[in-house]
Amino acid sequence: MSTHEIQIPKLGMDTTDCEVIALLVKVGDRVEKGAELLEVETEKANVAIEAPVSGVVIEIRVQAGDRVEVGAYVGSIEA
């Protein structure tokens, strides 16, 4: 098995950070590639962050209300 990081992707040319507004999964949940994991808000839009792989969520490092940088490691999935 391998572990894959969940990261906040580049969300726009000028966007450097975002706010986590909702966690859609919890540790132990099984997810499919492309499933929505969390929702973040930038100055311009709300964006769903999707699972990079299918597997089990083994770590979540953020909570609703947290501000996070683009590229930040926010959790992991064991494939």
N, C-alpha and C positions, 0 to 999 in steps of 0.2 A: 504494500500500500504506500501511497505517497501523499504528502501534505501540500496543499496549494494555498497560497495567501489570497486573502480578499483585500483588494486595494481600492481606494477612491481613484477613479480614472480622471484624466483631463476632461473637464466639463465645459470648457470654452476657452477662447484665446486669452482672456483677461482674468479668468477665475482662478484664485489661488487657494480658496477654502470654501467650505460649505457647512451647513448645520444638519445634523442627523435629526430627522423629524419622526421617523418610525422604524422600529425593528420588526421585520416581518417573519423572522425565524428565531429559534432559540437553540442553544447547545443541545446536541443530540438529535436534531431534526435531520431527516434524510431529504436531500434536495436534488433536483435534476439540473443539468447544465442549462443556463438561461433563466432559471427561476429567480424571482425577485427576492432579495435578501434584506435590503433596507432601502429606505427612501430618504433622500437628502434634498436640501433646498439651497439654491444659489440665489444671487441677486435677481436672476432672470427667470428661473424655472425650478420646478420640482423634478427630480430625476430618480429613477429606481436603479439601484446597483444590483447587477445580476451575478449569479453563481458562475465562476469561470469553468467549473467542472461538476460532474455529478458525484455525490458522495454524502458524507455525514458532517454537519457543522460541529467542529470540535472546540472552537474558540470564538468569542465575540468580545472585542476590546472597547466598544463604544456603547453609549446609551443615548436615548432620545434627549435632545437638548445640547449634546456635545458639538463643539465646532472642531472640524478636522481639516487638515491640509490636503490638497490634491496630492495623490501618491501615497497617502498614509496607509499603513497596514492596519486594518480594522478587524481582522479575524482570520480564521482558516478553516479549510474543508479537507477531510481525509478522503481521498478517492479510492 
